[in-house]
Structures are given as C-alpha cells and as structure tokens.
Amino acid sequence: METPELILSGRQDFLGQRVPLSLEAAIPNASVVWLEQCGRYPTLDSPMPASRRSTAFWRAVTAAEAQGAWSSASADATEAQGTNLKFWWA
C-alpha cells in the first residue's frame, strides 16, 4: 500500500490550482486540502489552519495504522521526523 500523502495548498495561491491538482492526480493516496484566505505559503499565511489540518491528517493515518488499515513498515517513504507520512505544500 502506498504512503498516505497530504497536499496543503492555499486557495488564493498566485500560481493557481493546477500544481496541487496535478500532484494529487499523479501521486497514489494523495489528497489536496485547500486552505481558504491563504496564498502561496500555507504554513506562513495560515499557520493555525495548516497545523490543524496536518495534525488531523497525522492522527487519521496513525489511527488507520493502529487498526491495521495501513502499515508504515511497508511504506516506501522518508522518515525524517520519525514518521512515514509525506506532506506537500504546493
């Protein structure tokens, strides 16, 4: 099973929605979360909503792993922060 991936993107990003949507289409198990009133840099433009969304994602994947729906042991991902989850800011 592929690693779950979260793509955080600002709805008002000056580059538009093409890049996040292209990433979502190209990456298995990826999902885009749009942050309203947010531009190019979600963690700078909207730090609290970005933090809440990424924390909710992490908790959901952790719960799925605990229930056996996903295994980090079989994931092909980076482990920079002790997790196999991937986050994209697009």
WODA-V921468 format. One record per pair of residues at least 24 apart in sequence whose ideal C-beta (glycine too) atoms are under 8 Angstrom apart, sorted by the first residue. I is the first residue (numbers start at 1). J is the second residue. If there is no record, write none. Layout:
BEGIN
[[I | J] [I | J]]
END
This chain:
BEGIN
[[1 | 29] [1 | 70] [1 | 71] [1 | 74] [1 | 75] [2 | 28] [2 | 29] [2 | 75] [2 | 76] [3 | 29] [3 | 75] [3 | 76] [3 | 77] [3 | 84] [3 | 85] [3 | 86] [4 | 29] [4 | 57] [4 | 61] [4 | 64] [4 | 70] [4 | 85] [4 | 86] [5 | 29] [5 | 30] [5 | 31] [5 | 85] [5 | 86] [5 | 87] [5 | 88] [6 | 30] [6 | 31] [6 | 33] [6 | 53] [6 | 54] [6 | 57] [6 | 85] [6 | 86] [6 | 87] [6 | 88] [7 | 31] [7 | 32] [7 | 33] [7 | 88] [7 | 89] [7 | 90] [8 | 33] [8 | 35] [8 | 42] [8 | 43] [8 | 50] [8 | 53] [8 | 54] [8 | 87] [8 | 88] [8 | 89] [8 | 90] [9 | 33] [9 | 34] [9 | 35] [9 | 42] [9 | 89] [9 | 90] [10 | 34] [10 | 35] [10 | 38] [10 | 39] [10 | 40] [10 | 41] [10 | 42] [10 | 45] [10 | 46] [11 | 35] [11 | 36] [11 | 37] [11 | 38] [12 | 37] [12 | 38] [12 | 39] [13 | 38] [13 | 39] [13 | 40] [14 | 39] [14 | 40] [15 | 40] [19 | 90] [20 | 88] [20 | 90] [23 | 88] [23 | 90] [27 | 88] [30 | 88] [32 | 90] [33 | 57] [41 | 89] [42 | 89] [43 | 89] [54 | 87] [57 | 85] [57 | 87] [58 | 83] [58 | 85] [61 | 85]]
END
